[in-house]
Amino acid sequence: MYHYVESGLPNIWLSNGYVVKETAYGESVAITDVEGLHDFIGKIIAQKTTALTGAEFRFLRKELGLSQERLANIVGLTSQAVAIWEKTDKIPTVNDRYLRGLYLEAKTGGADLLTAINTINDLDHELHKLNLEFANGWHEQDKTCA
């Protein structure tokens, strides 16, 4: 059995689907269909009945291609909050469920929920953005000219 620590998860063991090779630099392991393996691991994690651990949360986040900062922007928090969740295993339930939903939608759903969320967040930032200009003192720029 091969302890697959490259996933960032401490509890993944492969009984097959890998080849151990000797190289000039030592032993090397080649995994068959890494993308398929990660999809399978992600679905198991996203559908489990207990709370996500920090490592599992990080795995799903990375599989979605999200940095801590980008996920924090999506949920309206700081990247430090995400880092703390991943380090301490103390993920708020709403964020645990939200990331699971994003992951399952991205991997199994027809709609692109992540793109929709990003678009909404970008629009929200535009709506709350103040465009200021200086002309005889500071004032808000005319929105029709912006």
CNS distance restraints for C-alpha pairs under 8 A (distance, minus, plus):
assign (resid   1 and name CA) (resid  13 and name CA) 6.33 0.50 0.50
assign (resid   1 and name CA) (resid  14 and name CA) 5.55 0.50 0.50
assign (resid   1 and name CA) (resid  15 and name CA) 4.66 0.50 0.50
assign (resid   1 and name CA) (resid  16 and name CA) 7.12 0.50 0.50
assign (resid   2 and name CA) (resid  13 and name CA) 5.44 0.50 0.50
assign (resid   2 and name CA) (resid  14 and name CA) 5.04 0.50 0.50
assign (resid   2 and name CA) (resid  15 and name CA) 6.52 0.50 0.50
assign (resid   2 and name CA) (resid  16 and name CA) 7.89 0.50 0.50
assign (resid   3 and name CA) (resid  11 and name CA) 7.74 0.50 0.50
assign (resid   3 and name CA) (resid  12 and name CA) 6.08 0.50 0.50
assign (resid   3 and name CA) (resid  13 and name CA) 4.50 0.50 0.50
assign (resid   3 and name CA) (resid  14 and name CA) 6.48 0.50 0.50
assign (resid   4 and name CA) (resid   9 and name CA) 7.83 0.50 0.50
assign (resid   4 and name CA) (resid  10 and name CA) 7.91 0.50 0.50
assign (resid   4 and name CA) (resid  11 and name CA) 7.99 0.50 0.50
assign (resid   4 and name CA) (resid  12 and name CA) 5.40 0.50 0.50
assign (resid   4 and name CA) (resid  13 and name CA) 5.57 0.50 0.50
assign (resid   4 and name CA) (resid  14 and name CA) 6.70 0.50 0.50
assign (resid   5 and name CA) (resid   9 and name CA) 5.96 0.50 0.50
assign (resid   5 and name CA) (resid  10 and name CA) 6.03 0.50 0.50
assign (resid   5 and name CA) (resid  11 and name CA) 7.93 0.50 0.50
assign (resid   5 and name CA) (resid  12 and name CA) 6.95 0.50 0.50
assign (resid   7 and name CA) (resid  12 and name CA) 7.89 0.50 0.50
assign (resid   7 and name CA) (resid  38 and name CA) 7.81 0.50 0.50
assign (resid   7 and name CA) (resid  59 and name CA) 7.33 0.50 0.50
assign (resid   8 and name CA) (resid  55 and name CA) 6.60 0.50 0.50
assign (resid   8 and name CA) (resid  59 and name CA) 6.84 0.50 0.50
assign (resid   9 and name CA) (resid  55 and name CA) 5.90 0.50 0.50
assign (resid   9 and name CA) (resid  56 and name CA) 6.79 0.50 0.50
assign (resid   9 and name CA) (resid  59 and name CA) 7.55 0.50 0.50
assign (resid  14 and name CA) (resid  18 and name CA) 7.72 0.50 0.50
assign (resid  17 and name CA) (resid  31 and name CA) 6.14 0.50 0.50
assign (resid  17 and name CA) (resid  32 and name CA) 5.25 0.50 0.50
assign (resid  18 and name CA) (resid  29 and name CA) 6.67 0.50 0.50
assign (resid  18 and name CA) (resid  30 and name CA) 5.49 0.50 0.50
assign (resid  18 and name CA) (resid  31 and name CA) 4.36 0.50 0.50
assign (resid  18 and name CA) (resid  32 and name CA) 5.62 0.50 0.50
assign (resid  19 and name CA) (resid  29 and name CA) 5.63 0.50 0.50
assign (resid  19 and name CA) (resid  30 and name CA) 5.19 0.50 0.50
assign (resid  19 and name CA) (resid  31 and name CA) 6.58 0.50 0.50
assign (resid  20 and name CA) (resid  27 and name CA) 6.84 0.50 0.50
assign (resid  20 and name CA) (resid  28 and name CA) 5.73 0.50 0.50
assign (resid  20 and name CA) (resid  29 and name CA) 4.50 0.50 0.50
assign (resid  20 and name CA) (resid  30 and name CA) 6.46 0.50 0.50
assign (resid  21 and name CA) (resid  27 and name CA) 5.74 0.50 0.50
assign (resid  21 and name CA) (resid  28 and name CA) 5.06 0.50 0.50
assign (resid  21 and name CA) (resid  29 and name CA) 6.04 0.50 0.50
assign (resid  21 and name CA) (resid  30 and name CA) 7.59 0.50 0.50
assign (resid  22 and name CA) (resid  26 and name CA) 5.77 0.50 0.50
assign (resid  22 and name CA) (resid  27 and name CA) 4.59 0.50 0.50
assign (resid  22 and name CA) (resid  28 and name CA) 6.06 0.50 0.50
assign (resid  23 and name CA) (resid  27 and name CA) 5.93 0.50 0.50
assign (resid  23 and name CA) (resid  28 and name CA) 6.64 0.50 0.50
assign (resid  33 and name CA) (resid  37 and name CA) 6.21 0.50 0.50
assign (resid  34 and name CA) (resid  38 and name CA) 6.09 0.50 0.50
assign (resid  35 and name CA) (resid  39 and name CA) 6.14 0.50 0.50
assign (resid  36 and name CA) (resid  40 and name CA) 6.16 0.50 0.50
assign (resid  37 and name CA) (resid  41 and name CA) 6.17 0.50 0.50
assign (resid  38 and name CA) (resid  42 and name CA) 5.91 0.50 0.50
assign (resid  38 and name CA) (resid  63 and name CA) 7.73 0.50 0.50
assign (resid  39 and name CA) (resid  43 and name CA) 6.20 0.50 0.50
assign (resid  39 and name CA) (resid 107 and name CA) 7.57 0.50 0.50
assign (resid  40 and name CA) (resid  44 and name CA) 6.34 0.50 0.50
assign (resid  41 and name CA) (resid  45 and name CA) 6.21 0.50 0.50
assign (resid  42 and name CA) (resid  46 and name CA) 5.97 0.50 0.50
assign (resid  42 and name CA) (resid  59 and name CA) 7.53 0.50 0.50
assign (resid  42 and name CA) (resid  60 and name CA) 6.20 0.50 0.50
assign (resid  42 and name CA) (resid  63 and name CA) 7.82 0.50 0.50
assign (resid  42 and name CA) (resid 103 and name CA) 7.77 0.50 0.50
assign (resid  43 and name CA) (resid  47 and name CA) 6.07 0.50 0.50
assign (resid  43 and name CA) (resid 104 and name CA) 6.97 0.50 0.50
assign (resid  44 and name CA) (resid  48 and name CA) 6.14 0.50 0.50
assign (resid  45 and name CA) (resid  52 and name CA) 7.55 0.50 0.50
assign (resid  45 and name CA) (resid  56 and name CA) 6.80 0.50 0.50
assign (resid  46 and name CA) (resid  60 and name CA) 7.84 0.50 0.50
assign (resid  46 and name CA) (resid 100 and name CA) 4.90 0.50 0.50
assign (resid  46 and name CA) (resid 101 and name CA) 7.74 0.50 0.50
assign (resid  46 and name CA) (resid 103 and name CA) 7.18 0.50 0.50
assign (resid  46 and name CA) (resid 104 and name CA) 6.94 0.50 0.50
assign (resid  47 and name CA) (resid 100 and name CA) 7.61 0.50 0.50
assign (resid  51 and name CA) (resid  93 and name CA) 7.64 0.50 0.50
assign (resid  51 and name CA) (resid  96 and name CA) 7.18 0.50 0.50
assign (resid  52 and name CA) (resid  56 and name CA) 5.75 0.50 0.50
assign (resid  52 and name CA) (resid  57 and name CA) 5.96 0.50 0.50
assign (resid  52 and name CA) (resid  89 and name CA) 7.52 0.50 0.50
assign (resid  52 and name CA) (resid  91 and name CA) 7.41 0.50 0.50
assign (resid  52 and name CA) (resid  96 and name CA) 6.48 0.50 0.50
assign (resid  53 and name CA) (resid  57 and name CA) 6.14 0.50 0.50
assign (resid  53 and name CA) (resid  86 and name CA) 7.38 0.50 0.50
assign (resid  53 and name CA) (resid  89 and name CA) 4.90 0.50 0.50
assign (resid  53 and name CA) (resid  90 and name CA) 7.61 0.50 0.50
assign (resid  53 and name CA) (resid  91 and name CA) 7.72 0.50 0.50
assign (resid  54 and name CA) (resid  58 and name CA) 6.11 0.50 0.50
assign (resid  54 and name CA) (resid  85 and name CA) 5.96 0.50 0.50
assign (resid  54 and name CA) (resid  86 and name CA) 3.71 0.50 0.50
assign (resid  54 and name CA) (resid  87 and name CA) 5.87 0.50 0.50
assign (resid  54 and name CA) (resid  88 and name CA) 6.52 0.50 0.50
assign (resid  54 and name CA) (resid  89 and name CA) 4.28 0.50 0.50
assign (resid  54 and name CA) (resid  90 and name CA) 7.22 0.50 0.50
assign (resid  54 and name CA) (resid  91 and name CA) 7.27 0.50 0.50
assign (resid  55 and name CA) (resid  59 and name CA) 6.08 0.50 0.50
assign (resid  55 and name CA) (resid  86 and name CA) 6.14 0.50 0.50
assign (resid  55 and name CA) (resid  87 and name CA) 7.88 0.50 0.50
assign (resid  55 and name CA) (resid  89 and name CA) 7.71 0.50 0.50
assign (resid  56 and name CA) (resid  60 and name CA) 6.29 0.50 0.50
assign (resid  57 and name CA) (resid  61 and name CA) 6.15 0.50 0.50
assign (resid  57 and name CA) (resid  86 and name CA) 6.56 0.50 0.50
assign (resid  57 and name CA) (resid  96 and name CA) 7.35 0.50 0.50
assign (resid  57 and name CA) (resid  99 and name CA) 7.59 0.50 0.50
assign (resid  58 and name CA) (resid  62 and name CA) 6.03 0.50 0.50
assign (resid  58 and name CA) (resid  86 and name CA) 6.19 0.50 0.50
assign (resid  59 and name CA) (resid  63 and name CA) 6.08 0.50 0.50
assign (resid  60 and name CA) (resid  64 and name CA) 6.28 0.50 0.50
assign (resid  60 and name CA) (resid  99 and name CA) 7.30 0.50 0.50
assign (resid  60 and name CA) (resid 100 and name CA) 7.57 0.50 0.50
assign (resid  60 and name CA) (resid 103 and name CA) 6.59 0.50 0.50
assign (resid  61 and name CA) (resid  65 and name CA) 6.54 0.50 0.50
assign (resid  61 and name CA) (resid  66 and name CA) 5.49 0.50 0.50
assign (resid  61 and name CA) (resid  67 and name CA) 7.28 0.50 0.50
assign (resid  61 and name CA) (resid  68 and name CA) 7.88 0.50 0.50
assign (resid  61 and name CA) (resid  71 and name CA) 7.72 0.50 0.50
assign (resid  61 and name CA) (resid  99 and name CA) 7.24 0.50 0.50
assign (resid  61 and name CA) (resid 103 and name CA) 7.97 0.50 0.50
assign (resid  62 and name CA) (resid  66 and name CA) 5.56 0.50 0.50
assign (resid  62 and name CA) (resid  67 and name CA) 6.93 0.50 0.50
assign (resid  64 and name CA) (resid 103 and name CA) 6.56 0.50 0.50
assign (resid  64 and name CA) (resid 106 and name CA) 7.59 0.50 0.50
assign (resid  66 and name CA) (resid  70 and name CA) 5.81 0.50 0.50
assign (resid  66 and name CA) (resid  71 and name CA) 5.98 0.50 0.50
assign (resid  67 and name CA) (resid  71 and name CA) 6.24 0.50 0.50
assign (resid  68 and name CA) (resid  72 and name CA) 6.03 0.50 0.50
assign (resid  68 and name CA) (resid  79 and name CA) 5.19 0.50 0.50
assign (resid  68 and name CA) (resid  82 and name CA) 5.93 0.50 0.50
assign (resid  68 and name CA) (resid  83 and name CA) 6.81 0.50 0.50
assign (resid  69 and name CA) (resid  73 and name CA) 6.20 0.50 0.50
assign (resid  69 and name CA) (resid  78 and name CA) 6.87 0.50 0.50
assign (resid  69 and name CA) (resid  79 and name CA) 4.53 0.50 0.50
assign (resid  69 and name CA) (resid  82 and name CA) 7.96 0.50 0.50
assign (resid  70 and name CA) (resid  74 and name CA) 6.32 0.50 0.50
assign (resid  70 and name CA) (resid  79 and name CA) 7.79 0.50 0.50
assign (resid  71 and name CA) (resid  75 and name CA) 6.35 0.50 0.50
assign (resid  71 and name CA) (resid  79 and name CA) 7.59 0.50 0.50
assign (resid  71 and name CA) (resid  82 and name CA) 7.71 0.50 0.50
assign (resid  72 and name CA) (resid  76 and name CA) 5.81 0.50 0.50
assign (resid  72 and name CA) (resid  77 and name CA) 4.80 0.50 0.50
assign (resid  72 and name CA) (resid  78 and name CA) 5.16 0.50 0.50
assign (resid  72 and name CA) (resid  79 and name CA) 5.15 0.50 0.50
assign (resid  72 and name CA) (resid  81 and name CA) 7.49 0.50 0.50
assign (resid  72 and name CA) (resid  82 and name CA) 6.45 0.50 0.50
assign (resid  73 and name CA) (resid  77 and name CA) 6.08 0.50 0.50
assign (resid  73 and name CA) (resid  78 and name CA) 6.99 0.50 0.50
assign (resid  73 and name CA) (resid  79 and name CA) 7.86 0.50 0.50
assign (resid  74 and name CA) (resid 117 and name CA) 7.22 0.50 0.50
assign (resid  74 and name CA) (resid 118 and name CA) 6.90 0.50 0.50
assign (resid  74 and name CA) (resid 121 and name CA) 6.70 0.50 0.50
assign (resid  75 and name CA) (resid  95 and name CA) 7.85 0.50 0.50
assign (resid  77 and name CA) (resid  81 and name CA) 6.66 0.50 0.50
assign (resid  78 and name CA) (resid  82 and name CA) 7.00 0.50 0.50
assign (resid  79 and name CA) (resid  83 and name CA) 6.19 0.50 0.50
assign (resid  80 and name CA) (resid  84 and name CA) 6.09 0.50 0.50
assign (resid  81 and name CA) (resid  85 and name CA) 6.31 0.50 0.50
assign (resid  82 and name CA) (resid  86 and name CA) 6.31 0.50 0.50
assign (resid  83 and name CA) (resid  87 and name CA) 6.15 0.50 0.50
assign (resid  84 and name CA) (resid  88 and name CA) 5.86 0.50 0.50
assign (resid  84 and name CA) (resid  90 and name CA) 7.76 0.50 0.50
assign (resid  85 and name CA) (resid  89 and name CA) 5.48 0.50 0.50
assign (resid  85 and name CA) (resid  90 and name CA) 5.09 0.50 0.50
assign (resid  85 and name CA) (resid  91 and name CA) 4.93 0.50 0.50
assign (resid  86 and name CA) (resid  90 and name CA) 7.50 0.50 0.50
assign (resid  86 and name CA) (resid  91 and name CA) 7.47 0.50 0.50
assign (resid  91 and name CA) (resid  95 and name CA) 6.63 0.50 0.50
assign (resid  91 and name CA) (resid  96 and name CA) 6.11 0.50 0.50
assign (resid  92 and name CA) (resid  96 and name CA) 6.22 0.50 0.50
assign (resid  93 and name CA) (resid  97 and name CA) 6.17 0.50 0.50
assign (resid  94 and name CA) (resid  98 and name CA) 5.96 0.50 0.50
assign (resid  95 and name CA) (resid  99 and name CA) 6.06 0.50 0.50
assign (resid  96 and name CA) (resid 100 and name CA) 6.35 0.50 0.50
assign (resid  97 and name CA) (resid 101 and name CA) 6.08 0.50 0.50
assign (resid  98 and name CA) (resid 102 and name CA) 6.19 0.50 0.50
assign (resid  99 and name CA) (resid 103 and name CA) 6.06 0.50 0.50
assign (resid 100 and name CA) (resid 104 and name CA) 6.11 0.50 0.50
assign (resid 101 and name CA) (resid 105 and name CA) 5.95 0.50 0.50
assign (resid 102 and name CA) (resid 106 and name CA) 6.03 0.50 0.50
assign (resid 102 and name CA) (resid 113 and name CA) 6.81 0.50 0.50
assign (resid 102 and name CA) (resid 114 and name CA) 6.55 0.50 0.50
assign (resid 103 and name CA) (resid 107 and name CA) 6.13 0.50 0.50
assign (resid 104 and name CA) (resid 108 and name CA) 5.60 0.50 0.50
assign (resid 104 and name CA) (resid 109 and name CA) 6.88 0.50 0.50
assign (resid 105 and name CA) (resid 109 and name CA) 4.39 0.50 0.50
assign (resid 105 and name CA) (resid 110 and name CA) 7.43 0.50 0.50
assign (resid 105 and name CA) (resid 111 and name CA) 7.26 0.50 0.50
assign (resid 105 and name CA) (resid 112 and name CA) 7.23 0.50 0.50
assign (resid 105 and name CA) (resid 113 and name CA) 6.54 0.50 0.50
assign (resid 106 and name CA) (resid 111 and name CA) 7.91 0.50 0.50
assign (resid 106 and name CA) (resid 112 and name CA) 6.48 0.50 0.50
assign (resid 106 and name CA) (resid 113 and name CA) 7.04 0.50 0.50
assign (resid 106 and name CA) (resid 114 and name CA) 7.24 0.50 0.50
assign (resid 112 and name CA) (resid 116 and name CA) 6.43 0.50 0.50
assign (resid 113 and name CA) (resid 117 and name CA) 6.12 0.50 0.50
assign (resid 114 and name CA) (resid 118 and name CA) 6.14 0.50 0.50
assign (resid 115 and name CA) (resid 119 and name CA) 6.09 0.50 0.50
assign (resid 116 and name CA) (resid 120 and name CA) 6.18 0.50 0.50
assign (resid 117 and name CA) (resid 121 and name CA) 6.12 0.50 0.50
assign (resid 118 and name CA) (resid 122 and name CA) 6.08 0.50 0.50
assign (resid 119 and name CA) (resid 123 and name CA) 6.13 0.50 0.50
assign (resid 120 and name CA) (resid 124 and name CA) 6.02 0.50 0.50
assign (resid 121 and name CA) (resid 125 and name CA) 6.18 0.50 0.50
assign (resid 122 and name CA) (resid 126 and name CA) 6.29 0.50 0.50
assign (resid 123 and name CA) (resid 127 and name CA) 6.16 0.50 0.50
assign (resid 124 and name CA) (resid 128 and name CA) 6.35 0.50 0.50
assign (resid 125 and name CA) (resid 129 and name CA) 5.95 0.50 0.50
assign (resid 130 and name CA) (resid 140 and name CA) 6.90 0.50 0.50
assign (resid 131 and name CA) (resid 140 and name CA) 5.78 0.50 0.50
assign (resid 131 and name CA) (resid 141 and name CA) 5.44 0.50 0.50
assign (resid 131 and name CA) (resid 146 and name CA) 7.55 0.50 0.50
assign (resid 132 and name CA) (resid 138 and name CA) 6.76 0.50 0.50
assign (resid 132 and name CA) (resid 139 and name CA) 5.66 0.50 0.50
assign (resid 132 and name CA) (resid 140 and name CA) 4.42 0.50 0.50
assign (resid 132 and name CA) (resid 141 and name CA) 5.14 0.50 0.50
assign (resid 133 and name CA) (resid 138 and name CA) 5.76 0.50 0.50
assign (resid 133 and name CA) (resid 139 and name CA) 5.77 0.50 0.50
assign (resid 133 and name CA) (resid 140 and name CA) 6.18 0.50 0.50
assign (resid 133 and name CA) (resid 141 and name CA) 5.61 0.50 0.50
assign (resid 134 and name CA) (resid 138 and name CA) 4.51 0.50 0.50
assign (resid 134 and name CA) (resid 139 and name CA) 6.49 0.50 0.50
assign (resid 135 and name CA) (resid 139 and name CA) 7.72 0.50 0.50
assign (resid 141 and name CA) (resid 145 and name CA) 7.37 0.50 0.50
assign (resid 141 and name CA) (resid 146 and name CA) 6.98 0.50 0.50
assign (resid 142 and name CA) (resid 146 and name CA) 6.60 0.50 0.50
